[in-house]
Amino acid sequence: MSDNTQDILKEAAAAAAVGGSLFSTFDIIMLIFLFGAALWWLYSSRKENKKDDLLLSKYSIQPAGSIQITENSFIKKLQSSGRSLVVFYGSQTGTGEEFAGRLAKEGIRYKMKGMVADPEECDMEELTKLRDIENSLAVFCLATYGEGDPTDNAMDFYEWLKSGDPDLTGLNYAVFGLGNKTYEHFNSVAIYVDKRLEELGATRVFELGLGDDDANIEDDFITWKEKFWPAVCEKYNIENTGEEELTRQFRLVTHAPDEITPNEVFTGEIARLHSFQNQRVPFDAKNPFLAQIIVNKELHKGGDRSCLHIELDISNSKMRYEAGDHVAVYPINDRGLVERLGVLTGADLDEVFSLINTDQESTKKNPFPCPTSYRTALSHYIEITALPRTHILRELAEYCMEDEDKNKLLLMATNSQEGKALYQSFIVDSCRNIVHILEDLKSCKPPLDHLCELLPRLQPRYYSISSSPKLYPETVHVTAVVVKYETPTGRLNKGVTTTWLAENKPEPGKPFPRVPIYIRKSQFRLPLQTQTPVLMVGPGTGLAPFRGFLQERSHARINGKEVGDTILYFGCRHRDQDYIYQEELEEFERNGDVTLHVAFSRDQPKKVYVTHLLENNLEQIWDVIGNRNGHFYICGDAKNMAVDVRNIVIKAVQEKGGRSEAEAVQFLKKLESMKKYSADVWS
């Protein structure tokens, strides 16, 4: 017992000895017994909770499906393996992780053995101890997404830097950011981390790199690291050991049919073996829910384009969503492309194999769930339609039997102007994926297992949910244009997810098609007060979240709540072809739930877009955001539409609000910080 407990018991006993006490001796003994039992229970439960927390903090999902206890000390891993370089990544789509891996691998050329680390799986407070390792260096490859947000796996690290005050004196670091200039908060996470590390006493080894995915982020990365490594050599007084060694990160293990049972082979699960057969909550990125596609219909009434309305059944999943959230969909690659890769590499697609990391210290034991078949890997785990980056071309060059093909790939992998120009024309402008490259460079015959190692992981695609849980609590609605276009080489390229979804329509008498999904929360939200006016701009499928918003506001009105003005600007090409949800929108308008402004860009000789309509209503914009404390929303194309709308809003604040340009910009920034000006955009 603690001293305080003993004091309390003594006081209770003394009170019992005083004449006129309300308690008998037996009562006092019982009270002491109950008090002691309560204290013992509290102590025991705390102890158990601490033990549980300790165990939970050490668990991580392993690709092979078994849960193991892992060590989250990156310092110990560096020390035990004789490394001095650690490259952390913040990645939402896999590119940041890929860049981190390339830097760690290249470190060998500069006598700096490196390792890749996920900040979510590390104790980042150990950055204060990195200075104790001789010639140590921490590099951060950090992506920014959304409205200047860190990626999910870098969120805790970002918050630790913001709220903490660690002494990082002696830490040597460099930062490369991954962003997109079409977004206002271009690379804001990398910019902040670079600045904050310096404020905390760390030493910047090389200047901040800013990659722009809207242009050529591969070029930006190569240009940055070509100058980064010489700066590292100068800092640590080391020399380049020569050409890069092309060493495999993973070794191939082929499984004979009698060596492994079908029950032990992954068939498309994201992390846990049999997770699609044995679904269990909670559902997230590593454990998606297999949702039934119960509705899959065409929204366009004509023309050569297709837009799908899809309803996904989430009943019994315990998943919840709000209007404005996103649904992540895990796609399956086109069967024809998978078969073609098998032919081009001469592989048996049904052969079962594993790729095992040659680095014993790495937390990433496999590049994707193993063991699996080549067919499954190419269908579910590997991005085969993406444009290959230059480091992949460098590795492919080693498998060319003709010098012309080899030299072409080697040139594109260099940082020379000629190499960059060739990469731009042959890969980027021509939209060549790995299948097209192997078809056009016929002497290039890489083994399929090496391709599986080199190509990036197939990532989920995110869609704005186009429904409200107030009306549809057990379904999630998706509105998506089917991507399909002809390349300059005459090939037909198709969007991975929308093409797969278009082929999976419910049929009478057959089981519903299923697709792995999870819900990603968003900051794109209606105001809490229903009487607050809102103005929404969403051309094309940018209408998706606003359909959910309209359902929400209509539901509030029907249930007797006061609802403020709801104004929607929508645009499409032709009224009679691609005016999606026309009947619903017009019904909302008849019921007084929305004021519609619709632009049909190609129904007259001169094109008319939503921005034209918006610019004619500057008074309305200022009335909503300036006079009535309303909210303004944009959804759709980030590169052109969102920028134009923003400029129109600034113009409205200037002309109708009587502000200077600088004051108008500052006014808009204030609205953004208060979540009264929100954008859900993509490029």
C-alpha positions, -999 to +999 in steps of 0.1 A: +000+000+000+011+036-006+017+060+022-014+080+013-036+048+015-021+040+049-029+076+061-065+073+050-069+040+068-054+054+100-078+084+099-107+060+094-097+039+124-092+070+145-127+082+135-141+049+147-126+053+181-143+087+186-175+084+206-207+089+187-192+074+155-218+065+129-198+033+121-193+001+141-159-017+142-173-043+118-184-015+094-149+000+095-133-034+088-157-039+058-149-004+045-112-010+048-116-043+030-137-028+001-113+002-002-083-021-004-100-043-030-108-013-051-072-001-050-059-035-059-083-037-089-073-002-102-036-011-098-040-044-116-061-030-145-035-002-150-008-028-151-027-049-176-035-019-198+002-009-198+011-044-208-015-044-236-003-010-248+033-023-249+023-053-269+000-034-293+028-009-299+050-037-311+026-054-334+026-047-371+009-064-401+033-087-418+029-096-455+028-133-449-003-128-428+011-138-394+013-111-366+048-108-352+064-086-326+088-061-343+114-037-330+106-001-338+141+013-330+157+024-362+188+034-342+194-002-331+189-014-367+214+011-380+239+001-354+235-036-357+239-035-395+267-009-397+246+017-415+247+054-413+220+065-438+183+063-430+157+075-456+122+082-442+093+084-465+058+100-463+039+084-491+002+082-501+006+066-536+039+049-533+061+074-551+077+088-519+085+052-508+100+044-542+123+075-542+134+066-506+143+032-517+164+045-546+183+069-524+191+042-498+203+018-526+225+045-541+242+052-508+264+021-513+282+041-541+291+067-516+302+044-487+269+051-469+250+019-464+214+029-461+180+017-450+144+028-458+121+036-429+084+043-425+080+070-398+047+054-387+066+023-377+095+041-360+101+058-327+109+092-343+121+106-310+152+086-317+162+113-342+178+129-311+202+099-309+211+097-346+241+121-339+257+093-319+262+072-351+294+084-369+288+101-403+250+096-399+225+112-423+187+113-423+169+120-455+131+127-457+111+120-489+078+136-480+047+140-501+020+166-496-016+158-504-051+173-500-050+208-486-014+208-475-017+177-454+010+151-445+004+116-458-013+092-434+020+074-424+038+107-417+010+124-397+023+115-363+059+126-371+045+159-385+025+165-354+055+156-332+076+182-350+049+208-346+040+203-310+073+191-296+106+208-289+133+181-292+170+190-293+181+179-328+216+195-326+240+172-344+214+157-367+224+159-404+195+159-428+181+166-462+145+168-475+129+161-509+093+170-513+067+155-536+039+178-546+018+192-574+020+229-585-017+229-594-025+228-557-022+259-537-003+243-508+025+230-531+049+209-511+039+226-479+048+195-457+083+192-470+088+230-468+077+229-431+097+199-421+129+213-437+125+246-419+114+230-386+143+206-384+167+236-388+148+255-361+153+225-337+191+226-342+196+201-371+221+207-399+209+208-435+233+189-457+217+199-489+190+223-501+153+213-501+142+196-533+107+203-546+092+177-570+063+187-591+040+158-602+021+181-626+053+185-647+079+157-644+086+147-608+111+120-620+132+147-637+129+169-606+141+140-584+170+130-606+182+167-609+180+171-571+199+139-562+226+145-589+236+176-568+227+160-534+253+133-535+283+156-543+272+177-513+271+146-491+306+136-503+319+170-495+302+170-460+316+136-450+349+138-470+341+107-490+345+097-527+321+083-552+331+046-556+321+046-593+292+032-613+260+022-596+258-015-587+227-031-600+220-054-572+186-071-566+168-061-534+147-093-534+157-129-541+134-152-560+120-184-544+100-206-567+075-230-549+069-264-564+033-276-565+039-302-537+058-277-515+030-254-507-008-258-505-033-235-522-045-225-488-011-209-481-010-188-513-022-151-515-049-146-542-053-108-540-056-100-503-039-067-493-021-079-462-038-108-443-041-142-458-077-152-464-089-117-454-114-117-482-129-151-471-128-142-434-138-106-432-134-089-398-136-054-386-122-028-385-118-022-422-090+001-435-062+004-460-046-029-450-079-047-444-104-035-470-141-046-470-153-067-499-183-047-509-210-059-533-217-038-564-255-037-562-261-009-588-239-001-618-255+020-644-246+045-672-254+081-665-246+096-700-275+096-724-254+098-755-220+106-770-188+085-770-179+089-733-191+069-704-199+079-668-209+053-642-232+055-612-222+027-588-237+018-555-216-003-530-232-022-502-215-015-469-241-031-446-226-054-420-192-037-424-197-013-395-181+013-417-195+048-414-191+078-437-201+114-439-211+134-470-178+147-485-157+116-476-138+095-501-140+058-508-108+040-518-113+012-544-086-015-550-087-023-587-077-053-608-054-049-638-067-056-673-066-093-680-053-088-716-023-067-703-015-094-677-016-122-703+005-101-727+032-096-701+033-133-695+039-139-733+065-111-736+086-125-706+080-162-715+067-169-680+042-193-666+017-170-650+003-197-627+037-205-612+038-197-574+067-177-561+080-155-533+103-125-534+123-123-502+142-092-491+179-098-490+182-071-463+176-089-430+171-057-411+143-044-434+108-043-421+096-049-456+102-086-461+083-088-494+074-062-520+038-075-519+020-104-502+039-137-508+037-165-518+015-158-547+013-166-584+026-143-612-010-140-625-022-127-591+008-104-586+003-088-620-035-086-615-037-073-579-003-061-566+017-044-594+011-012-613+016-022-649-001+007-666+020+034-650+048+051-671+080+035-659+105+058-642+141+061-653+156+037-628+134+009-642+147+017-677+183+015-664+177-020-651+158-031-682+188-022-703+207-051-689+183-075-705+186-062-741+203-084-766+207-056-792+229-026-786+204-002-801+177-011-776+202-011-747+216+023-756+182+038-760+172+027-724+205+038-710+203+072-725+168+077-711+181+068-677+207+096-677+203+131-665+215+146-698+193+169-718+193+144-747+182+116-723+155+138-707+141+147-741+141+111-753+123+100-721+098+127-725+090+118-761+093+080-760+077+074-726+057+104-714+043+119-746+037+084-761+021+071-729+041+039-730+037+015-701+059-016-695+039-037-719+044-012-747+081-008-740+087-046-742+066-047-774+086-019-791+121-029-778+119-065-789+153-076-778+146-066-742+137-098-723+137-093-686+126-121-662+092-116-649+103-119-613+126-089-617+098-069-633+076-077-603+104-063-581+110-032-601+074-020-609+055-001-582+027-014-561-008-011-575-025+016-554-061+021-545-080+049-564-100+075-544-134+087-553-155+114-537-186+097-523-217+110-541-243+101-514-254+111-479-256+086-451-287+104-439-305+088-469-281+059-477-265+047-445-258+012-459-246+021-494-218+043-508-224+059-541-196+065-567-197+087-598-168+080-622-160+087-658-146+057-676-110+066-687-102+055-723-079+073-748-058+066-779-021+072-776+002+087-803+014+051-811-022+041-819-027+020-788-059+022-766-050+030-730-077+024-704-081+036-668-074+006-644-102+011-620-130+025-641-125+000-668-127-029-643-158-013-627-175-009-661-171-046-667-186-056-634-223-050-635-248-070-615-267-096-635-300-113-626-296-147-611-259-142-604-240-132-573-232-095-570-197-086-581-174-075-552-147-049-548-123-042-519-129-008-505-124+014-474-135+048-463-111+077-461-122+106-440-122+141-455-122+177-443-146+185-471-177+191-449-210+210-449-212+237-421-226+225-388-255+250-389-279+240-417-291+277-420-256+287-432-257+295-470-234+274-492-221+280-528-208+249-547-189+247-580-186+213-595-185+207-632-186+171-646-179+145-619-170+174-596-207+172-589-202+140-569-198+153-533-224+180-539-250+154-547-244+141-512-245+177-498-279+183-515-293+151-502-282+161-467-297+196-469-329+183-484-332+158-456-327+186-430-355+206-447-379+177-447-372+172-410-383+207-402-349+224-399-341+258-412-319+255-443-299+283-458-295+291-495-278+263-514-264+274-547-248+250-573-228+258-604-226+227-626-213+223-661-211+196-689-208+195-727-243+188-738-277+190-720-290+159-739-258+138-734-238+142-702-261+162-679-256+137-651-283+134-624-304+158-643-338+145-630-325+146-594-311+181-596-342+195-612-363+178-585-341+195-558-347+228-576-385+223-577-385+216-540-365+247-532-334+228-521-310+244-546-305+273-569-291+259-601-266+275-625-259+251-654-234+256-682-235+235-714-202+243-730-208+229-765-245+235-770-238+269-787-211+282-811-191+299-783-182+277-754-197+286-720-182+272-688-192+274-651-165+300-647-183+323-671-215+319-652-197+325-619-180+356-632-214+371-640-225+367-604-198+384-584-224+401-562-238+367-553-203+353-543-196+383-521-231+381-505-225+345-495-190+347-482-187+383-473-221+394-460-237+362-447-207+342-434-214+314-459-192+285-472-177+282-507-168+248-522-150+236-553-147+201-567-131+190-599-101+198-620-072+214-600-051+226-629-074+250-647-110+251-633-100+255-596-074+281-603-099+301-624-126+299-598-102+311-571-093+341-592-129+349-597-136+347-560-107+371-553-121+394-580-155+393-562-139+402-529-121+431-545-149+446-566-179+439-544-161+438-510-141+469-516-107+452-508-073+456-524-059+426-542-036+418-513-064+422-488-087+399-510-060+372-511-056+375-473-094+373-468-095+341-489-067+326-469-086+333-437-117+316-451-096+286-459-081+284-424-116+285-411-127+257-435-152+282-451-134+279-485-128+242-493-115+224-524-117+187-533-097+187-565-075+165-586-051+170-615 
